[in-house]
Amino acid sequence: MAVGDLQKQVGAHLRAYRLERGMSQEAFAEFLGYHRTYAGALERGERNISLQSLEELAVRMGVEVMELLGE
């Protein structure tokens, strides 16, 4: 695994979650409590999210944090 791959993996999981629920990026960002540009950057793996923030996201989304980290 290369540096940055984990960010992209988390982003892919966030995007899959959003698409499975038929949410727009803007609606998803609002749901998460983030600005839409930040949420979009997370999905693209461009932002480095802290472990604490990742835990908070998992709680909001109703998933285990390992689901966001796993392959």
C-alpha positions as CSV (number, residue, x, y, z in Angstrom):
1,M,0.0,0.0,0.0
2,A,1.4,3.4,-1.0
3,V,1.1,6.6,1.0
4,G,-2.3,8.1,0.3
5,D,-4.0,4.9,-0.7
6,L,-5.9,4.7,2.6
7,Q,-7.3,8.2,2.1
8,K,-8.5,7.1,-1.4
9,Q,-10.0,3.9,0.1
10,V,-11.9,5.8,2.7
11,G,-13.1,8.2,0.0
12,A,-14.3,5.3,-2.1
13,H,-16.3,3.9,0.8
14,L,-17.8,7.3,1.5
15,R,-18.8,7.7,-2.2
16,A,-20.3,4.2,-2.3
17,Y,-22.3,4.9,0.9
18,R,-23.6,8.1,-0.6
19,L,-24.5,6.6,-4.0
20,E,-26.2,3.6,-2.4
21,R,-28.6,6.0,-0.7
22,G,-29.1,8.2,-3.8
23,M,-27.7,11.3,-2.1
24,S,-26.1,14.2,-4.0
25,Q,-22.7,15.4,-2.8
26,E,-24.4,18.5,-1.3
27,A,-27.0,16.5,0.6
28,F,-24.4,14.0,1.8
29,A,-22.1,16.9,3.0
30,E,-25.0,18.4,4.9
31,F,-25.8,15.0,6.4
32,L,-22.2,14.7,7.6
33,G,-22.1,18.2,8.9
34,Y,-19.3,19.3,6.4
35,H,-19.0,21.9,3.7
36,R,-19.7,20.3,0.3
37,T,-16.2,21.0,-1.0
38,Y,-14.6,19.3,2.0
39,A,-16.9,16.3,1.6
40,G,-16.1,16.1,-2.1
41,A,-12.4,16.3,-1.3
42,L,-12.8,13.4,1.2
43,E,-14.5,11.3,-1.4
44,R,-11.7,11.9,-3.9
45,G,-9.1,11.0,-1.2
46,E,-7.6,14.5,-1.3
47,R,-8.1,15.3,2.4
48,N,-6.4,13.7,5.3
49,I,-9.1,13.0,7.9
50,S,-8.2,12.5,11.6
51,L,-9.0,9.2,13.3
52,Q,-11.4,11.0,15.6
53,S,-13.2,12.6,12.7
54,L,-13.4,9.2,11.0
55,E,-14.9,7.7,14.1
56,E,-17.5,10.6,14.2
57,L,-18.3,10.0,10.5
58,A,-18.9,6.3,11.2
59,V,-21.3,7.1,14.0
60,R,-23.2,9.6,11.9
61,M,-23.4,7.1,9.1
62,G,-24.4,4.2,11.4
63,V,-21.4,2.0,10.3
64,E,-18.4,0.5,12.0
65,V,-15.2,2.6,11.4
66,M,-13.5,-0.5,10.0
67,E,-16.1,-0.5,7.2
68,L,-14.7,2.8,6.1
69,L,-11.1,1.6,6.3
70,G,-11.5,-1.9,4.9
71,E,-11.0,-3.0,1.3
